[in-house]
Amino acid sequence: MTFHTLNELIAEGVRGRYILVRSDLNVPLDGSTVTDDGRIKASLPVLTKLTDAGARVLVTAHLGRPKGAPEEKYSLKPAAGRLAELAPFSVTLAGDTVGSSAKELAASLQDGQALVLENVRFDARETSKDDAERGAFADELVALTGDNGAFVDDAFGAVHRKHASVYDVATRLPSYQGDLVHTEVEVLRKLTADTQRPYVVVLGGSKVSDKLAVIDNLIGKADTILVGGGMLFTFLAAVGHKVAGSLLEDDQIPVVQDYLKRAADAGTEFVVPTDIVVASKFAADADAETVPADGIEGSSFGAQGIGLDIGPDSAAAFADRIKGAKTVFWNGPMGVFEFEAFSGGTRAVAQALTEADAFTVVGGGDSAAAVRTLGFSDDQFGHISTGGGASLEYLEGKDLPGLTVLDR
């Protein structure tokens, strides 16, 4: 693929022009407080480049999954507020997306200022499967840019969505790839072509079904796949172990068994934990003990026991594999890292990534939140992705609509 770049747009001249930028402000909130501003900080460089060059920047973004109508808990107000605190330029939030507030504030925007439009998903047309409905919404967004507008996609976390603010606006305006999206694509290319070996993939998270396609595509490409998180229990069940009350997807057991067989034939090794931290219940203060992976029902909690983390022996083994790698991709925590008692596996993986002499990629979403929650800084890793779902779909080999539409 070949893309028009942000630098090309700036070289053409943007002073006084309205530039519509799709940013990723989909940040976690605790009430009205942003708990992880990583995506906001990642969006700043492109917005700053444009405002420094005199553009009048209109920012579109989503937050959460509102049902096509305004919901206060999904307002971009906290994210826009945090952006305003961090930005070296003026930031205003419109009270709507393409309504009277957006139109009035856009009309009064000055060179070097930014206006954040309210959550695009407050309009049901944003995510519509109907091309005409999405197109009508895109037309209203584009109308805000006047006669000489342009579009910059800098929201990698949304490029796997065929949504109006990602896809359809790009068919209506001169379109450019933002620096953040460019960096993400270059990083993912390193994971799919000319990858330095050994190549170790660490997969966690709650459900194996969420990772099926990426696992399928990694067999034969990765040297080692380390399995943690809730999905590990389906792997344990696939090799005949009982998992008591742990998260289990029975219907995926045959799929996992097939993966294990195919991987052995293709030269990819699956490494599944040998010990598990089992708890009496899903709670931060639950009683817990470490047992062998084949002895979960033999814990003090019997059939009611719930596996909430990989054990210390497994964490050490995973760390050794990571430190011996030249390329590492990690997506998904090893356990319930939000509870301190069950954060050991995730912490061990993160620590090993910081110590590895390797190109390390943290694959967005919960993994990115985990490393920050556990006290690690972004610069300790080769790259922290802003797009968990988009990263996985890229690694699955899928076409991402938000990228293909920018291909010149």
C-alpha positions in Angstrom: 0.0 0.0 0.0 1.1 3.6 -0.7 -0.3 6.5 1.3 -0.3 10.3 1.2 1.5 11.4 4.3 0.8 14.1 6.8 4.1 15.8 5.8 2.8 16.0 2.2 -0.3 17.7 3.4 1.6 20.2 5.5 3.9 20.9 2.6 0.9 21.7 0.4 -0.1 24.3 3.0 -2.8 24.1 5.7 -2.9 27.6 7.1 -6.5 28.7 7.3 -7.8 25.4 6.0 -10.2 23.1 7.9 -8.5 19.7 8.4 -10.8 16.9 9.7 -8.7 14.5 11.8 -10.0 11.1 13.0 -8.3 10.7 16.4 -8.5 7.9 19.0 -9.8 9.3 22.2 -11.4 6.1 23.3 -9.9 6.1 26.8 -10.9 4.3 30.0 -12.9 6.3 32.5 -13.7 6.1 36.2 -16.8 8.3 36.2 -15.5 11.5 34.6 -11.8 10.8 35.3 -9.5 9.5 32.5 -7.6 6.6 34.1 -5.2 6.0 31.2 -4.4 8.9 28.9 -2.1 7.0 26.6 -4.2 7.3 23.6 -4.7 11.0 24.2 -1.0 11.6 24.4 -0.5 9.5 21.3 -2.9 11.7 19.4 -1.1 14.9 20.3 1.8 15.0 17.9 -0.4 15.1 14.7 -2.8 17.6 16.2 0.2 19.8 17.2 1.8 19.5 13.8 -1.3 20.7 12.1 -2.1 23.5 14.6 1.5 24.7 14.5 1.1 25.0 10.7 -2.0 27.1 11.1 -4.7 24.6 10.4 -8.2 24.8 11.8 -8.5 21.3 13.2 -11.8 19.4 13.6 -11.3 16.3 15.6 -13.7 13.3 15.4 -13.5 10.4 17.8 -15.6 7.8 19.6 -15.7 6.6 23.2 -17.3 3.3 24.2 -20.4 1.8 22.6 -23.4 4.1 22.9 -26.5 2.9 21.0 -26.6 5.6 18.3 -27.8 8.4 20.7 -26.2 10.7 23.2 -25.4 9.2 26.6 -23.7 11.3 29.2 -21.4 8.5 30.3 -20.0 8.2 26.8 -19.4 11.9 26.3 -16.0 13.0 25.1 -16.0 15.8 27.7 -13.4 14.1 30.0 -11.1 13.1 27.1 -11.4 16.5 25.5 -10.6 18.1 28.9 -7.5 16.0 29.3 -6.5 16.9 25.7 -6.9 20.5 26.5 -4.7 20.1 29.6 -1.9 18.5 27.6 -2.1 20.5 24.3 -0.1 23.6 23.4 -3.1 24.8 21.4 -6.6 25.8 22.1 -9.1 22.9 22.4 -12.9 23.3 22.5 -15.6 20.6 22.7 -18.8 20.9 20.7 -22.0 20.0 22.3 -22.9 17.8 19.4 -21.3 16.1 16.3 -22.8 17.8 13.3 -25.6 19.9 14.9 -25.8 23.6 15.6 -23.1 23.6 18.3 -20.6 22.0 15.9 -21.5 24.3 13.1 -21.3 27.5 15.1 -18.0 26.6 16.9 -16.4 25.4 13.6 -17.4 28.6 11.9 -15.6 30.6 14.7 -12.5 28.5 14.8 -9.3 30.4 14.3 -6.0 29.3 12.7 -4.1 27.0 15.0 -7.1 26.0 17.1 -8.8 22.6 17.5 -12.5 21.7 17.9 -13.4 18.3 19.2 -16.8 17.1 17.9 -18.9 15.1 20.3 -18.8 11.3 20.2 -19.4 10.3 16.6 -21.2 7.2 17.8 -24.0 9.4 19.3 -25.2 9.4 15.7 -26.5 5.9 14.6 -25.3 6.6 11.0 -21.7 6.4 12.1 -21.8 2.6 12.4 -24.6 1.8 10.0 -24.3 -1.1 7.7 -26.1 0.9 5.1 -23.7 2.7 2.8 -26.2 5.5 2.1 -26.8 6.2 5.8 -23.1 6.3 6.6 -22.5 8.5 3.5 -25.1 11.0 4.6 -23.4 11.4 8.0 -20.0 11.6 6.3 -21.4 14.4 4.0 -22.4 16.4 7.1 -18.9 16.0 8.7 -17.2 17.0 5.4 -19.5 20.0 5.1 -17.9 21.4 8.3 -14.6 21.7 6.4 -15.8 24.1 3.7 -14.4 24.2 0.2 -10.8 23.4 0.8 -10.8 20.7 3.5 -8.7 17.5 3.9 -8.9 14.4 6.0 -6.2 12.8 8.2 -6.8 9.4 9.7 -4.7 9.2 12.9 -6.9 6.6 14.8 -5.3 3.3 14.3 -7.6 1.8 16.9 -10.5 2.3 14.5 -9.0 1.4 11.1 -10.6 -2.0 11.2 -14.1 -0.4 11.2 -15.9 0.6 8.1 -17.5 3.6 9.8 -18.4 7.0 8.5 -15.7 9.0 10.3 -13.1 6.4 9.3 -14.0 5.2 5.8 -16.7 7.3 4.1 -15.1 10.7 4.8 -11.9 9.4 3.2 -13.8 8.9 -0.1 -15.0 12.5 0.0 -11.9 14.5 0.9 -8.2 14.5 0.0 -7.0 12.0 2.5 -3.8 11.4 4.3 -2.3 8.9 6.7 -1.5 10.3 10.2 1.9 9.7 11.8 0.5 7.5 14.5 -1.2 5.2 11.9 2.0 5.2 9.9 4.0 4.1 12.9 1.6 1.4 13.8 1.6 -0.1 10.3 5.4 -0.1 10.1 5.6 -1.8 13.5 3.1 -4.5 12.5 4.9 -5.1 9.2 7.9 -6.1 11.3 5.7 -8.7 13.0 4.6 -10.1 9.7 7.5 -9.8 7.3 11.3 -10.1 7.7 10.7 -10.8 11.4 13.9 -11.3 13.5 13.9 -14.7 15.3 13.2 -16.2 17.7 9.7 -14.7 17.4 7.7 -15.1 20.6 4.0 -14.3 20.9 2.4 -13.9 24.3 -1.4 -14.2 24.2 -3.8 -13.7 27.1 -7.1 -12.2 27.9 -10.3 -13.8 28.8 -11.5 -15.8 25.8 -9.7 -18.0 23.3 -12.5 -17.3 20.8 -11.4 -13.7 20.6 -7.9 -14.8 19.4 -8.8 -17.7 17.1 -8.1 -16.0 13.8 -4.8 -14.5 15.0 -3.7 -17.9 16.5 -4.5 -19.6 13.2 -2.4 -17.1 11.3 0.5 -17.2 13.7 1.0 -21.0 13.4 4.0 -21.6 11.3 5.1 -17.9 11.6 5.8 -17.6 15.3 8.4 -19.8 16.9 6.7 -19.9 20.3 3.2 -18.9 21.5 2.9 -18.4 25.3 -0.7 -18.8 26.5 -2.0 -17.1 29.6 -5.2 -15.3 30.8 -8.6 -16.9 30.9 -8.0 -18.5 27.5 -5.4 -20.8 29.0 -8.1 -23.0 30.6 -9.5 -24.0 27.3 -6.0 -25.1 26.3 -5.7 -27.1 29.6 -9.0 -28.7 28.9 -7.9 -29.5 25.4 -5.1 -31.7 26.8 -7.4 -33.4 29.3 -7.1 -31.4 32.4 -10.0 -30.4 34.6 -10.3 -26.6 35.3 -13.0 -26.5 38.1 -14.8 -23.2 38.0 -12.3 -21.4 35.7 -13.4 -19.7 32.6 -13.8 -22.3 29.9 -15.2 -22.3 26.3 -16.2 -25.9 25.8 -17.1 -25.4 22.2 -13.6 -24.3 21.4 -11.8 -27.3 22.8 -11.8 -29.2 19.4 -10.4 -26.0 17.7 -7.6 -25.8 20.2 -6.8 -29.4 19.9 -6.5 -28.9 16.1 -4.2 -25.9 16.7 -1.9 -27.9 19.0 -1.6 -30.6 16.3 -1.0 -28.3 13.5 1.5 -26.2 15.4 3.6 -29.3 16.2 3.7 -30.1 12.5 4.5 -26.4 11.5 7.3 -25.9 14.0 5.4 -23.5 16.3 5.5 -24.4 20.0 2.6 -23.7 22.3 3.7 -23.1 25.9 0.9 -23.5 28.4 1.3 -22.8 32.2 2.4 -25.6 34.4 1.0 -24.0 37.6 -2.0 -21.8 38.3 -3.1 -19.4 41.0 -6.5 -20.6 42.0 -8.9 -18.5 44.1 -12.0 -19.2 46.1 -14.0 -16.6 44.3 -13.5 -13.7 41.8 -12.5 -11.0 44.2 -9.4 -9.0 45.2 -9.5 -10.4 48.7 -10.2 -14.0 47.7 -8.3 -16.8 49.4 -5.9 -18.3 46.9 -3.2 -21.0 46.5 -0.9 -22.1 43.7 -1.4 -25.6 42.3 -0.1 -27.6 39.3 -2.0 -27.0 36.1 -3.3 -30.6 36.2 -4.5 -30.2 39.8 -6.9 -27.3 39.8 -9.8 -29.3 41.1 -7.4 -30.7 43.8 -7.1 -27.2 45.3 -8.6 -26.4 48.7 -11.6 -24.9 46.8 -12.4 -28.1 44.8 -14.8 -27.7 41.9 -15.5 -24.2 42.9 -12.0 -23.0 42.5 -11.3 -20.3 39.9 -7.9 -19.8 38.1 -7.1 -16.1 38.2 -3.4 -16.0 37.2 -0.5 -18.1 36.0 1.7 -19.4 38.7 5.2 -18.3 39.6 6.9 -21.2 37.9 5.1 -20.5 34.7 5.8 -16.8 35.0 9.5 -17.5 35.3 9.4 -19.9 32.3 7.5 -17.3 30.2 10.1 -14.7 31.2 12.9 -16.9 30.1 11.3 -17.5 26.7 10.8 -13.7 26.2 14.3 -12.9 27.2 15.6 -15.3 24.6 13.6 -13.8 21.8 14.5 -11.2 19.2 10.9 -10.2 18.5 8.0 -10.3 21.0 4.4 -9.4 20.5 2.2 -9.4 23.6 -1.6 -9.1 23.6 -3.7 -9.8 26.7 -2.9 -10.0 30.4 -1.9 -13.2 32.1 -4.4 -12.9 34.9 -6.7 -10.5 36.7 -4.0 -7.9 37.0 -6.4 -5.3 38.4 -6.3 -7.4 41.7 -2.8 -7.2 43.2 -2.9 -10.8 44.4 -3.4 -12.0 40.8 -1.1 -9.5 38.9 2.1 -11.6 39.3 2.0 -13.2 35.9 1.3 -10.0 34.0 4.0 -8.2 35.9 6.5 -10.9 35.1 5.7 -10.7 31.4 6.0 -7.0 31.3 9.2 -7.0 33.3 10.7 -9.6 30.9 9.8 -7.4 27.9 11.7 -4.5 29.4 14.8 -6.6 29.9 14.7 -8.5 26.6 17.3 -7.6 23.8 14.4 -7.7 21.4 11.9 -5.7 19.4 9.0 -5.7 21.8 5.4 -4.7 20.9 2.6 -4.4 23.5 -0.6 -5.0 21.5 -2.9 -2.3 22.9 -6.1 -2.6 24.9 -5.8 -4.4 28.2 -2.1 -5.0 27.8 -1.3 -1.3 27.4 -3.5 -0.5 30.4 -1.8 -3.3 32.4 1.7 -2.1 31.9 0.8 1.4 33.0 -1.3 0.2 35.9 1.6 -1.9 37.1 4.0 1.1 37.1 5.9 0.6 33.8 6.5 3.5 31.4 5.8 3.5 27.7 9.5 4.1 26.8 10.5 0.8 28.5 8.9 -1.0 25.5 9.7 -1.0 21.8 6.2 0.0 21.0 2.8 0.2 22.7 0.0 -0.1 20.2 -3.1 2.1 20.5 -5.2 -0.4 18.7 -5.8 -3.8 20.2 -8.5 -5.1 17.9 -6.9 -3.4 14.8 -3.5 -4.9 15.7 -5.0 -8.4 15.9 -6.9 -8.1 12.7 -3.7 -6.9 10.9 -1.9 -9.9 12.2 -4.8 -12.1 11.1 -4.0 -10.9 7.6 -7.3 -9.1 7.1 -7.8 -6.0 5.0 -8.5 -3.0 7.3 -11.1 -0.6 5.7 -9.6 2.5 7.2 -6.2 1.6 5.6 -7.4 0.4 2.3 -9.5 3.5 1.7 -6.3 5.6 2.1 -4.3 3.6 -0.4 -3.5 5.7 -3.4 
